[in-house]
């Protein structure tokens, strides 16, 4: 399978950034894309809404359904899934993209932030997966793809921001568990993580990030597309890195994804390679 034409994707947090890039790539195939996110009113600090994202999907040849949905709210998630199924007849793919970030130490992490990250990242991933699975099980090539890192218990990644690391590793552990649970039922449950930091509006708000050393979200979109067009049965429980996976599929030119090809790419969190490049997190 090389196309997502006619497939229905339910993408959380797809109003901007990586989620939107994945939606746009699927739209080019003629897919049905459910844009499930909280942003239904423009925010000057974070451009993009579910409506602007849906318009881009339609312009690229896909069909879009914009749904305002807070994935912390069980009723909203189930209502969004029901509306998606009523509109498109089913769900073939869930992309757990929505995530909250707070890169501070323990003494600088309010419990409000701790709760937000764990409710969105871990709980939201579990809830959306649980809600979509009855419909995914009816698909001929069902995938759950979660934007989460390889499981890494190295203390350096926990010391810098324990709360955030816990929330992201929660997404990874849910991927591990769901992959094992639904392996025999043919659902592919995998994780995807960028080798380098991806230039998004959210990353742009974090002080000190050199955007010239970041890659565009298109690399994650292309990697996701390659994953989601792979036969699901037997292809599960993997923690995939965008560049490595695309190389395995024959891609060799990564300058096209660089903000500045002359700059050395900035390696992302939770990858041992990052420690070699810039030392342990501080």
C-alpha positions in Angstrom: 0.0 0.0 0.0 1.5 3.4 -1.0 -1.5 5.7 -0.5 -3.9 6.8 2.2 -6.6 7.5 -0.3 -10.0 6.9 1.2 -8.6 6.2 4.6 -9.9 8.0 7.7 -7.3 9.5 10.1 -8.2 10.8 13.5 -5.4 13.2 14.5 -5.2 14.8 17.9 -3.6 18.3 18.2 -3.7 18.7 14.4 -4.4 22.4 14.2 -0.7 23.2 13.8 2.9 21.8 13.9 3.6 18.1 13.4 -0.1 17.1 13.6 -1.0 19.5 10.8 2.0 18.3 8.7 0.8 14.7 9.0 -2.8 15.8 8.1 -1.5 17.7 5.0 0.5 14.7 3.8 -2.5 12.5 4.1 -4.7 15.0 2.4 -2.4 14.9 -0.7 -3.5 11.2 -1.0 -7.2 12.1 -0.8 -7.6 10.9 2.8 -10.4 11.8 5.2 -8.8 13.7 8.1 -10.4 14.4 11.5 -8.8 17.5 13.0 -9.3 17.0 16.7 -7.9 19.9 18.8 -8.8 22.6 21.3 -7.9 25.6 19.1 -11.0 26.8 17.4 -10.2 30.5 17.9 -7.0 32.1 16.6 -4.2 32.7 19.1 -1.6 35.4 18.2 1.1 33.4 20.0 0.2 30.0 18.4 -1.2 30.5 14.9 -3.6 27.9 13.5 -7.0 26.6 14.4 -9.0 23.4 13.6 -10.8 25.4 10.9 -7.7 26.7 9.2 -6.2 23.2 9.3 -9.4 21.7 7.8 -9.3 24.3 5.0 -5.7 23.3 4.2 -6.7 19.6 4.1 -9.5 20.4 1.7 -7.3 22.6 -0.5 -4.8 19.7 -0.9 -7.5 17.2 -2.0 -8.6 15.6 1.2 -11.8 15.6 3.1 -11.8 17.3 6.5 -13.8 17.3 9.7 -12.8 19.9 12.3 -13.8 19.0 15.8 -13.1 21.1 18.9 -12.0 18.4 21.4 -10.1 18.5 24.7 -8.6 15.0 24.9 -8.6 15.3 28.7 -12.4 15.2 28.6 -13.8 11.6 28.2 -17.2 12.8 26.9 -15.7 15.1 24.3 -13.4 12.3 23.0 -16.2 9.8 22.6 -18.4 12.4 21.0 -15.6 13.3 18.5 -15.0 9.6 17.7 -18.8 9.1 17.1 -19.0 12.1 14.9 -16.0 11.0 12.9 -17.5 7.5 12.3 -20.9 9.0 11.4 -19.2 11.4 8.9 -16.7 9.0 7.3 -18.1 5.5 8.1 -15.2 4.4 10.3 -11.7 5.1 11.5 -8.6 3.5 10.0 -5.8 5.4 11.8 -5.3 7.2 15.1 -2.4 9.6 15.4 -1.8 10.5 19.1 0.0 13.8 18.4 -1.4 16.1 21.1 1.1 16.7 23.9 1.9 19.2 26.6 5.4 20.3 27.6 7.0 22.0 30.6 10.8 21.9 30.7 11.4 22.7 34.4 12.8 21.0 37.4 10.7 19.6 40.3 10.8 22.8 42.4 9.7 24.9 39.4 6.8 22.6 38.3 3.4 23.6 39.7 1.1 20.6 40.2 -1.2 22.3 37.7 1.5 21.8 35.0 2.2 18.2 36.2 -1.5 17.3 36.0 -1.9 19.0 32.6 1.0 17.0 31.0 -0.1 13.7 32.4 -3.7 14.2 31.5 -2.9 15.2 27.9 0.1 13.0 27.2 -0.4 9.7 29.0 -4.1 9.7 29.8 -5.1 11.4 26.5 -3.2 8.8 24.5 -4.8 6.0 26.4 -8.3 7.5 26.2 -8.2 8.3 22.5 -6.8 4.8 21.8 -9.5 3.2 23.9 -12.2 5.2 22.1 -10.9 4.5 18.6 -10.0 0.8 18.9 -13.5 -0.6 18.4 -13.5 1.1 15.0 -9.9 0.4 14.2 -10.6 -3.3 14.7 -13.0 -3.1 11.8 -10.4 -1.6 9.4 -8.5 -3.6 6.9 -5.2 -1.9 7.9 -5.5 -0.3 11.3 -2.8 1.8 12.8 -2.2 3.7 16.0 0.8 6.0 15.7 1.9 7.9 18.8 4.4 10.8 18.8 6.5 9.4 21.7 10.2 8.7 22.2 12.0 5.3 22.7 11.7 4.3 26.3 14.8 5.7 28.0 15.4 5.4 31.8 18.8 7.1 31.7 18.8 9.4 34.8 20.0 12.4 32.9 16.7 12.7 31.1 14.8 12.5 34.3 17.0 14.9 36.3 16.4 17.8 34.0 12.5 17.7 33.9 11.1 14.7 35.8 7.5 15.7 35.2 7.7 16.1 31.5 9.8 13.0 31.0 7.3 11.0 33.0 4.5 12.2 30.8 6.3 11.4 27.6 7.5 8.0 28.8 3.9 7.3 29.7 2.9 7.7 26.1 5.8 5.3 25.2 4.7 2.7 27.7 1.1 2.8 26.6 2.4 2.2 23.0 4.3 -0.8 24.3 1.3 -2.2 26.1 -1.3 -1.7 23.4 1.1 -3.2 20.8 1.3 -6.4 22.9 -2.4 -6.5 23.7 -3.6 -6.0 20.1 -0.8 -7.7 18.2 -2.8 -10.8 17.5 -5.8 -8.7 16.3 -3.8 -7.1 13.6 -3.6 -3.5 14.9 -0.2 -1.8 14.4 0.7 0.3 17.4 3.9 2.1 17.0 5.7 5.3 18.2 7.5 7.9 16.1 10.1 10.4 17.3 12.3 12.9 15.5 16.0 12.5 15.4 16.4 16.3 15.4 14.4 19.0 17.0 11.4 20.0 14.8 10.7 23.7 14.2 7.2 24.3 15.3 5.4 27.3 16.8 5.5 25.6 20.2 9.2 25.0 20.0 9.7 28.6 19.0 8.4 29.7 22.3 11.1 27.8 24.2 14.1 30.1 24.9 17.5 29.1 23.6 16.4 26.8 20.8 18.3 27.5 17.6 15.7 27.3 14.9 18.4 27.3 12.2 19.5 23.9 13.5 16.0 22.5 13.4 14.2 20.5 10.7 10.7 21.2 9.3 7.7 19.1 10.3 7.6 17.7 6.8 10.2 15.0 7.8 7.8 13.7 10.5 4.9 13.8 8.0 6.8 11.8 5.4 7.9 9.3 8.0 4.4 8.9 9.4 3.0 8.4 5.9 5.6 5.7 5.2 4.6 4.0 8.5 0.8 4.3 8.0 1.0 2.8 4.5 2.8 -0.3 5.7 0.7 -3.4 6.2 -0.3 -3.4 9.9 -0.3 -7.0 10.8 3.1 -7.9 12.2 4.4 -4.3 12.0 3.9 -3.3 15.6 5.5 -2.4 18.9 8.3 -0.4 17.3 9.8 2.9 18.4 10.8 4.5 15.1 13.0 7.5 14.5 12.1 9.6 11.5 15.4 9.8 9.8 16.3 6.1 10.4 13.0 4.9 9.2 13.0 7.0 6.0 16.6 5.8 5.3 15.3 2.3 5.5 12.7 3.2 2.8 15.4 4.6 0.5 15.4 8.3 1.4 18.9 9.8 1.4 18.5 13.6 1.0 17.7 15.2 4.4 18.8 18.7 3.5 15.4 19.3 2.1 14.0 19.2 5.6 16.6 21.5 7.1 15.9 25.1 8.0 19.5 25.7 7.2 21.4 22.8 5.5 24.7 24.4 6.5 24.0 24.0 10.2 24.5 20.8 12.2 21.1 19.5 13.2 20.2 19.7 16.8 19.5 16.2 18.2 16.2 15.8 20.1 15.5 14.9 23.7 15.7 11.3 24.9 18.1 10.2 22.3 21.6 9.1 23.5 23.0 10.8 20.5 21.9 14.1 22.0 24.2 13.6 25.0 27.1 13.0 22.7 26.3 16.2 20.8 25.7 18.7 23.6 26.4 16.9 26.9 23.9 15.9 29.6 20.8 18.1 30.0 21.3 20.9 32.6 
